[in-house]
Amino acid sequence: MKEDGEVKRFVYEAWDISICLEALAFEGQASGHADLWRDGEHKCRVALTGRFEDAASACDALERKAMAWVDEWKARDHSGETGFASL
């Protein structure tokens, strides 16, 4: 699961989350993504681009975005026979 550019890894609500950032450009433009894993299986990638003062603030923004995705996922109905419900 380790990737180049990984700056943080943590567990949130039984989801393993890995945050990766590209090098911060001189004008403050940052890009990165968070991969979300559940039960050892990759389920989602959320992306982030924008202007940030430093890599730490970009990482914080991406961490909040990943946790919000998990919270939204938990709030959805997971009954039924679709592939989305089986997450």
C-alpha angles and dihedrals in degrees: 000000000000112000135185109267095028109153102167141016126187144151121245123178092338091311120119109220125194119190120203126183133191117225112285110253119232092254092056097259111147133183132184147129143227121223116210119207129185123188090351094304125113108240109165147002122207119194134209133195128166146097117302134168093234144345092271093060091046090050091049092051092050092047090054091047092052093048091048089053091053091047091051091047091052091052094056125091110257099190123109137058104281124116088242093060092054094066 
